[in-house]
Amino acid sequence: MVEALVATAVAVGSAGIVYVMAAARVVKQYERGVVFRLGKLRGSVRGPGFTLILPFADRLHKVNMQIVTMPVPAQDGITRDNVTVRVDAVIYFKVVDPADAVIQVEDYRFAVSQMAQTSLRSIIGKSDLDDLLSNREKLNQGLELMIDSPAMGWGVQIDRVEIKDVSLPETMKRSMARQAEADRERRARVINADAELQASKKLAEAAGVMSQQPAALQLRLLQTVVAVAAEKNSTLVLPFPVELLRFLERAAPLPAGEGSAPAAGAPAAEAVEAEAPAPEAPGAQAHSELGMEGQPAEPPSIP
């Protein structure tokens, strides 16, 4: 009798151990458990830790609640300004409702990936090339909204979407490089022209001052000679202004016995009066009249 009781207890204990081993489940801290009993959702979502289910009747699905980083495959598209580009991105999302993630969609990871690729191609077609290259923050926000709207019904929340890289054709890269070079050259020419304009205004002011003080021109010439001579050149080409010659001509006094100095501002050639021609002698006049026929006069004969 005792042996039968012991055998029964051992059998019950063994069955209990087998049942516990079959029903015991462990849910990790970053997971949640969704239990289906005979195909129907059972109660609430199981939290992390040790839990029991009904063997052969319940089925436990573990859902990862961590943020998932998923790369979006590169998509070829044509921008709004008819430029062919290749854009790839990365998406960050997490499950906020484990029951909907299991019930509402067959594979939420695949669904999010396909939605991200479709939304990325749509963003490419609606944007210009300049926006893809320089205004990515706004495009990231628009892409996040496009993916997040259907994903909320799947129990998934889109945390962030980032455009990683924009690949351009080689011809477009060369065209953009030429455009940037031409723009830099245009700015350089504008700056140079502005500098020339300012310099011409200053030179005009300096010319006005020098016209009032002629000696300033000579001083400026001497400064130029000093600046050129500082280079230790063997040959010195020095321009000599005509205004300096006029200044020296007006400043030079006339020699003694040639009359008074000419008035200021009048040329020396105009200040000197032309000399009157000397009268001819009577014999010379007669000799000239005899030789009008082109024949020389005969000398007188000696007796």
Helices and strands as residue ranges (DSSP letters): H 2-23, E 24-27, E 31-37, E 40-41, E 49-52, E 58-64, E 68-78, E 84-95, H 98-103, H 108-126, H 129-134, H 136-151, G 152-154, E 156-167, H 170-212, H 214-229, H 242-251, H 268-271, H 282-290, G 291-293
